[in-house]
Amino acid sequence: MRPDTKKVYESEQSALVKRLRAARMSVYLYEFLGSSGWGTYNVVYTYLLIRVGGYSTGTAATFATLEWVAYAALQFLSNPFWGALSDRIGRRPVLLFATSVLIATFLMLCWPNGYWWIGVGILQGSVDSTWSTCNAIVVDCVMSGAYPGDKTDNCVVRFIRSVVSGDFLQFDHVTMVHSCEAFLLCGRDTTADAKVSTAVPAGASYWSLTDDDHPGLKIRKELSIAFTTVWVIAGLGTMFGFVLGLVFLRSTSLVIAMATAGVTLLPSLLYSAIFLPETSPLDKHNADVTVRAEVAESFRVQAMAIKLIFATRRSTLLALAYFAIYFILTGIWDLGLFWGEALYSWAAETSTAFLVTITLAPSLGILSIQFFLVPNFGHARGIAVLGMASTLGCVALALHPWGYNEVVIFILVVLATVAWGAYPSLTALLTTNVEHGSQGHLQGSLFAFTTLGSLVALGTYLLVYQLLGPRSIWAISSLMTGATTLAVFKAGEGDADSETLAQDASDKAHEDAAKADVDLESFSKNSRSADVV
């Protein structure tokens, strides 16, 4: 191959790596800062309505719940629409628009008027497609071979991946210094001249990927690791938001604290506006949804979403498990603090500790899945084992025959919520059922489906809480967690059918790569012929 031809080829490859690094960084920033704003909101909003808005505790809880209901209802209707739109016009414009409106709505919540909040919830829910769009970008990167935490990624995410994948002991800590330089220089690859080991060295763990792996299985593993890595980043952001919210709660204006929830997203918006490339497939034939401006079109897109999610018996069971986990998660997030206040008169610090606990507990579930359950039982049975443990924790909290012991209660809360960590693995299992060109639609549909779960959960948990008392929220959680466990166990691994599309995508990628090599070699031969002439 001629030196100039090779130089052009390597330059194009370097540009692709740089573009995908910027795309992943946009996702990381949004997940961390967006979750930080959400964490601050959760600590502050109740006190803002009570102390500044002048509402009683009961009235404040009602308005806060109605705001969430408005948000969830519009999310259910709008997310498939935005997901399909991102398949057609691209991820970048959809994410930038949604993030801009999200910042504005957080600032609008600074006026603690209950009816105003319901209106803001409607606006926020109708345009907030940030999470599903970020998931679609992650899928785009994985399908392009740019795995979150690989050797081209920044040092922080490489470290998180090494922990998530179980390869921390084999992690190349020396190379991390070079990767940190790339991170600080916003895309300059300082590892290009160094020998960099991959983030998942061969033979290191169950998650290690070798050439003997089934291509579809490889994609599923990488998607599972990718979604888990993003989940961990979001969890760290939420923790930061809790601390920030508590500091504001104790030291400054509650209005400023609520405004901070939106302002924290500004760096993410600016970075994406400058560096985020378009990642959706250039071939749009799979994005077969004709997106129109009319509101009625969103209902047709929602109907198509049902076909995507409930295509097979296995995908239906997994989707129901996906729904159930979000159902439980929403109910506990909404009424868990009221449970603690009603039974144990928790102070603000204890309430914040509870929020921290239910944020960290799923991370324990993730680690359990990655390090022990999946290697020994597989994806489906591993999730089912975790679900059984959480079911027992929920039953213990519902019965709770002993007196108040804060340590015991918090241990049981960890056990009861640890199964929420199965969420990334379920996302990965469902994602490989749908072709690449429809991933925006799928991720929007999944998010809409989970939002429907939160919408149903808000009404169900509130009704049960009012009729049967505070402990009943853990009773209904035990029933739903048990149902989740059964659904995932019945779904099984499904290797024969769930990996077919992933296999096709991988085969197509190999064919394209082979074709590119042939074209490049042909170009090189023609160049040599021209030189001879």
ZATI-402089 format. One record per residue (C-alpha): x, y negated, z negated; residue in three letters. Coordinates in steps of 0.1 Angstrom, whole numbers, plus 5000, padded with zeros to 4 digits. Layout:
X|Y|Z|ALA
...
% end
This chain:
5000|5000|5000|MET
5013|4966|5009|ARG
5023|4944|4979|PRO
4999|4916|4989|ASP
4970|4940|4993|THR
4977|4955|4959|LYS
4980|4921|4944|LYS
4945|4911|4957|VAL
4930|4944|4944|TYR
4945|4939|4909|GLU
4934|4903|4908|SER
4898|4913|4915|GLU
4900|4940|4888|GLN
4914|4915|4863|SER
4886|4890|4872|ALA
4860|4917|4866|LEU
4875|4926|4832|VAL
4876|4889|4822|LYS
4839|4884|4833|ARG
4827|4914|4813|LEU
4847|4904|4782|ARG
4829|4870|4783|ALA
4796|4887|4787|ALA
4802|4909|4756|ARG
4815|4880|4736|MET
4782|4861|4744|SER
4763|4890|4730|VAL
4785|4893|4699|TYR
4782|4856|4691|LEU
4744|4856|4696|TYR
4739|4887|4674|GLU
4760|4873|4646|PHE
4748|4837|4646|LEU
4712|4845|4655|GLY
4711|4870|4626|SER
4727|4845|4604|SER
4699|4820|4611|GLY
4673|4847|4605|TRP
4690|4856|4571|GLY
4689|4819|4561|THR
4653|4817|4571|TYR
4643|4847|4550|ASN
4659|4833|4518|VAL
4645|4798|4523|VAL
4611|4799|4539|TYR
4590|4809|4508|THR
4605|4782|4486|TYR
4601|4756|4515|LEU
4564|4763|4517|LEU
4559|4762|4479|ILE
4582|4734|4468|ARG
4581|4711|4498|VAL
4548|4721|4514|GLY
4530|4722|4480|GLY
4513|4755|4485|TYR
4506|4781|4458|SER
4525|4814|4460|THR
4495|4832|4474|GLY
4487|4806|4501|THR
4524|4804|4510|ALA
4525|4842|4515|ALA
4494|4841|4537|THR
4507|4813|4560|PHE
4541|4830|4562|ALA
4525|4863|4572|THR
4502|4846|4597|LEU
4532|4829|4613|GLU
4549|4863|4616|TRP
4517|4878|4630|VAL
4515|4851|4657|ALA
4551|4856|4666|TYR
4547|4894|4668|ALA
4515|4893|4689|ALA
4531|4870|4715|LEU
4563|4891|4715|GLN
4543|4922|4724|PHE
4527|4904|4753|LEU
4557|4885|4766|SER
4588|4906|4762|ASN
4581|4930|4791|PRO
4575|4900|4813|PHE
4609|4884|4803|TRP
4627|4918|4806|GLY
4613|4923|4842|ALA
4622|4887|4850|LEU
4658|4893|4839|SER
4660|4923|4863|ASP
4649|4900|4891|ARG
4667|4866|4885|ILE
4694|4878|4861|GLY
4702|4880|4824|ARG
4720|4846|4821|ARG
4691|4822|4828|PRO
4667|4842|4806|VAL
4691|4843|4777|LEU
4700|4806|4779|LEU
4664|4795|4781|PHE
4652|4818|4752|ALA
4681|4807|4729|THR
4674|4770|4736|SER
4637|4773|4727|VAL
4646|4795|4696|LEU
4668|4767|4683|ILE
4640|4742|4688|ALA
4614|4763|4670|THR
4637|4767|4639|PHE
4639|4729|4638|LEU
4602|4726|4641|MET
4597|4749|4611|LEU
4613|4721|4589|CYS
4578|4707|4585|TRP
4562|4731|4560|PRO
4526|4728|4572|ASN
4509|4762|4573|GLY
4489|4757|4605|TYR
4518|4741|4622|TRP
4539|4772|4614|TRP
4513|4794|4630|ILE
4516|4773|4662|GLY
4554|4775|4661|VAL
4551|4812|4657|GLY
4530|4814|4689|ILE
4556|4793|4708|LEU
4585|4813|4694|GLN
4570|4846|4701|GLY
4561|4837|4737|SER
4597|4830|4748|VAL
4620|4848|4724|ASP
4635|4875|4745|SER
4670|4872|4732|THR
4674|4906|4715|TRP
4661|4926|4745|SER
4682|4905|4769|THR
4713|4911|4749|CYS
4706|4948|4749|ASN
4702|4947|4786|ALA
4736|4930|4789|ILE
4752|4957|4767|VAL
4738|4984|4791|VAL
4751|4965|4821|ASP
4786|4964|4806|CYS
4785|5001|4796|VAL
4773|5011|4831|MET
4802|4990|4845|SER
4827|5009|4824|GLY
4833|4979|4800|ALA
4825|4995|4767|TYR
4821|4973|4736|PRO
4853|4977|4716|GLY
4875|4991|4744|ASP
4910|4980|4751|LYS
4899|4949|4770|THR
4877|4937|4741|ASP
4887|4914|4712|ASN
4904|4926|4681|CYS
4874|4922|4657|VAL
4850|4943|4678|VAL
4877|4969|4686|ARG
4882|4973|4648|PHE
4844|4977|4643|ILE
4842|5002|4670|ARG
4871|5022|4655|SER
4851|5024|4623|VAL
4817|5032|4640|VAL
4832|5059|4662|SER
4852|5075|4633|GLY
4886|5067|4648|ASP
4898|5042|4623|PHE
4929|5063|4614|LEU
4939|5064|4650|GLN
4932|5027|4657|PHE
4961|5009|4673|ASP
4967|4982|4646|HIS
4998|4968|4663|VAL
4980|4962|4696|THR
4953|4944|4676|MET
4977|4914|4673|VAL
4978|4911|4710|HIS
4941|4915|4713|SER
4936|4887|4687|CYS
4956|4864|4710|GLU
4932|4873|4738|ALA
4902|4866|4715|PHE
4916|4831|4706|LEU
4925|4822|4741|LEU
4889|4830|4753|CYS
4896|4856|4780|GLY
4934|4856|4786|ARG
4944|4893|4785|ASP
4977|4894|4766|THR
4976|4932|4765|THR
4982|4935|4802|ALA
5019|4941|4798|ASP
5016|4963|4768|ALA
5008|5000|4764|LYS
4974|4999|4748|VAL
4958|5030|4735|SER
4920|5033|4741|THR
4896|5026|4713|ALA
4886|5062|4713|VAL
4917|5084|4717|PRO
4912|5119|4731|ALA
4905|5145|4704|GLY
4901|5120|4676|ALA
4865|5128|4667|SER
4832|5141|4680|TYR
4828|5107|4697|TRP
4860|5111|4717|SER
4854|5111|4754|LEU
4874|5135|4776|THR
4873|5142|4813|ASP
4855|5175|4806|ASP
4825|5157|4791|ASP
4792|5158|4810|HIS
4790|5123|4826|PRO
4755|5118|4812|GLY
4766|5128|4777|LEU
4795|5103|4780|LYS
4771|5075|4788|ILE
4748|5084|4760|ARG
4777|5085|4735|LYS
4790|5051|4747|GLU
4755|5036|4745|LEU
4751|5049|4710|SER
4784|5035|4699|ILE
4777|5002|4717|ALA
4743|4996|4702|PHE
4756|5006|4668|THR
4785|4982|4671|THR
4761|4954|4680|VAL
4739|4964|4651|TRP
4768|4961|4627|VAL
4777|4927|4640|ILE
4741|4916|4635|ALA
4741|4930|4600|GLY
4773|4910|4591|LEU
4756|4879|4605|GLY
4725|4885|4584|THR
4747|4889|4553|MET
4764|4856|4560|PHE
4729|4840|4565|GLY
4718|4853|4531|PHE
4748|4837|4513|VAL
4743|4805|4533|LEU
4706|4803|4524|GLY
4712|4809|4487|LEU
4739|4782|4486|VAL
4715|4757|4503|PHE
4687|4769|4480|LEU
4707|4760|4449|ARG
4726|4729|4461|SER
4708|4709|4487|THR
4676|4701|4506|SER
4654|4730|4517|LEU
4646|4711|4549|VAL
4683|4710|4557|ILE
4686|4747|4549|ALA
4658|4755|4574|MET
4674|4733|4600|ALA
4706|4751|4595|THR
4689|4784|4606|ALA
4686|4769|4641|GLY
4718|4748|4642|VAL
4739|4780|4637|THR
4728|4792|4671|LEU
4743|4762|4689|LEU
4778|4776|4693|PRO
4763|4808|4709|SER
4743|4787|4733|LEU
4773|4765|4743|LEU
4796|4796|4748|TYR
4770|4814|4769|SER
4764|4782|4790|ALA
4801|4780|4798|ILE
4814|4815|4799|PHE
4785|4840|4803|LEU
4785|4856|4838|PRO
4756|4874|4854|GLU
4758|4911|4846|THR
4726|4925|4861|SER
4730|4949|4891|PRO
4736|4932|4925|LEU
4713|4958|4940|ASP
4678|4947|4929|LYS
4658|4975|4946|HIS
4651|4991|4912|ASN
4637|4959|4898|ALA
4604|4967|4915|ASP
4583|4944|4893|VAL
4570|4914|4912|THR
4572|4886|4886|VAL
4547|4857|4891|ARG
4541|4827|4871|ALA
4506|4836|4862|GLU
4500|4848|4827|VAL
4479|4877|4840|ALA
4511|4892|4855|GLU
4525|4899|4820|SER
4496|4923|4814|PHE
4505|4943|4846|ARG
4541|4944|4836|VAL
4530|4956|4801|GLN
4511|4984|4818|ALA
4542|4994|4838|MET
4561|4993|4805|ALA
4539|5020|4791|ILE
4549|5043|4820|LYS
4586|5036|4813|LEU
4583|5044|4776|ILE
4558|5074|4777|PHE
4572|5090|4808|ALA
4577|5125|4792|THR
4567|5143|4760|ARG
4602|5138|4746|ARG
4604|5101|4754|SER
4569|5097|4738|THR
4580|5113|4706|LEU
4612|5092|4705|LEU
4592|5061|4712|ALA
4568|5069|4684|LEU
4598|5073|4660|ALA
4612|5040|4673|TYR
4578|5024|4666|PHE
4575|5039|4631|ALA
4610|5027|4619|ILE
4602|4992|4629|TYR
4568|4995|4613|PHE
4584|5004|4580|ILE
4612|4979|4583|LEU
4587|4950|4589|THR
4564|4960|4560|GLY
4593|4962|4535|ILE
4609|4930|4547|TRP
4575|4912|4545|ASP
4564|4924|4511|LEU
4594|4938|4494|GLY
4602|4906|4476|LEU
4566|4903|4465|PHE
4568|4939|4451|TRP
4599|4929|4431|GLY
4583|4897|4419|GLU
4550|4913|4409|ALA
4565|4943|4390|LEU
4598|4929|4377|TYR
4597|4891|4380|SER
4628|4889|4401|TRP
4648|4857|4401|ALA
4661|4842|4434|ALA
4695|4859|4429|GLU
4679|4893|4424|THR
4656|4888|4454|SER
4687|4879|4475|THR
4704|4910|4463|ALA
4674|4930|4474|PHE
4677|4915|4509|LEU
4714|4923|4510|VAL
4706|4959|4499|THR
4681|4966|4526|ILE
4705|4950|4551|THR
4735|4972|4541|LEU
4716|5004|4535|ALA
4710|5010|4573|PRO
4748|5006|4578|SER
4753|5036|4555|LEU
4728|5055|4576|GLY
4748|5045|4607|ILE
4780|5058|4592|LEU
4763|5090|4581|SER
4751|5096|4616|ILE
4784|5089|4632|GLN
4807|5107|4609|PHE
4787|5136|4596|PHE
4752|5142|4608|LEU
4756|5141|4646|VAL
4788|5161|4647|PRO
4772|5188|4627|ASN
4736|5187|4637|PHE
4733|5167|4670|GLY
4715|5134|4675|HIS
4679|5145|4669|ALA
4685|5168|4640|ARG
4709|5144|4624|GLY
4684|5116|4625|ILE
4658|5140|4610|ALA
4680|5149|4581|VAL
4685|5112|4573|LEU
4647|5107|4576|GLY
4641|5134|4550|MET
4664|5117|4526|ALA
4646|5084|4530|SER
4612|5100|4526|THR
4623|5113|4492|LEU
4635|5078|4482|GLY
4602|5062|4492|CYS
4583|5088|4472|VAL
4604|5081|4441|ALA
4598|5044|4444|LEU
4561|5049|4449|ALA
4557|5072|4418|LEU
4585|5056|4396|HIS
4573|5070|4363|PRO
4602|5056|4343|TRP
4607|5021|4329|GLY
4626|4993|4346|TYR
4662|5001|4354|ASN
4676|4978|4380|GLU
4705|5001|4389|VAL
4682|5031|4395|VAL
4658|5010|4415|ILE
4684|4996|4438|PHE
4699|5031|4443|ILE
4664|5043|4453|LEU
4660|5013|4476|VAL
4692|5023|4494|VAL
4680|5059|4498|LEU
4646|5048|4510|ALA
4659|5024|4537|THR
4690|5043|4548|VAL
4671|5059|4577|ALA
4667|5025|4594|TRP
4702|5031|4605|GLY
4689|5056|4631|ALA
4676|5027|4652|TYR
4707|5023|4674|PRO
4708|5060|4681|SER
4672|5061|4690|LEU
4678|5032|4714|THR
4706|5051|4731|ALA
4685|5082|4734|LEU
4656|5063|4751|LEU
4679|5041|4773|THR
4693|5070|4793|THR
4659|5080|4805|ASN
4656|5049|4827|VAL
4677|5039|4857|GLU
4701|5009|4855|HIS
4682|4985|4877|GLY
4652|4986|4853|SER
4671|4983|4821|GLN
4659|4947|4815|GLY
4623|4958|4818|HIS
4630|4988|4796|LEU
4647|4968|4768|GLN
4620|4942|4769|GLY
4593|4969|4768|SER
4610|4986|4738|LEU
4612|4954|4720|PHE
4576|4946|4727|ALA
4567|4981|4715|PHE
4586|4976|4682|THR
4569|4942|4679|THR
4536|4959|4682|LEU
4548|4980|4653|GLY
4555|4949|4632|SER
4522|4934|4641|LEU
4503|4965|4630|VAL
4526|4968|4599|ALA
4519|4933|4587|LEU
4482|4939|4585|GLY
4484|4975|4572|THR
4510|4968|4545|TYR
4492|4936|4533|LEU
4458|4955|4531|LEU
4473|4984|4512|VAL
4492|4961|4489|TYR
4461|4942|4480|GLN
4439|4973|4475|LEU
4463|4997|4458|LEU
4490|4976|4443|GLY
4527|4968|4449|PRO
4540|5004|4447|ARG
4517|5014|4475|SER
4541|4998|4501|ILE
4565|5026|4493|TRP
4538|5053|4495|ALA
4529|5043|4531|ILE
4566|5040|4539|SER
4571|5076|4528|SER
4543|5088|4551|LEU
4557|5069|4581|MET
4592|5080|4574|THR
4580|5116|4572|GLY
4562|5112|4605|ALA
4594|5097|4621|THR
4614|5127|4609|THR
4589|5152|4624|LEU
4587|5133|4657|ALA
4625|5132|4662|VAL
4629|5168|4652|PHE
4603|5179|4677|LYS
4618|5157|4705|ALA
4652|5175|4701|GLY
4683|5167|4721|GLU
4667|5171|4755|GLY
4700|5173|4774|ASP
4684|5188|4805|ALA
4661|5160|4813|ASP
4673|5129|4794|SER
4707|5129|4810|GLU
4695|5133|4846|THR
4694|5096|4854|LEU
4726|5090|4836|ALA
4742|5117|4856|GLN
4729|5101|4888|ASP
4742|5067|4878|ALA
4776|5082|4869|SER
4778|5100|4902|ASP
4769|5069|4921|LYS
4796|5050|4903|ALA
4822|5077|4912|HIS
4810|5076|4948|GLU
4813|5038|4949|ASP
4848|5039|4934|ALA
4858|5066|4960|ALA
4844|5045|4988|LYS
4863|5015|4975|ALA
4895|5035|4975|ASP
4889|5046|5011|VAL
4881|5011|5022|ASP
4912|4998|5004|LEU
4934|5025|5020|GLU
4919|5017|5054|SER
4926|4981|5049|PHE
4962|4989|5040|SER
4967|5011|5071|LYS
4953|4983|5093|ASN
4976|4958|5077|SER
5006|4981|5083|ARG
4995|4985|5120|SER
4993|4948|5123|ALA
5028|4944|5109|ASP
5041|4969|5134|VAL
5024|4951|5163|VAL
% end
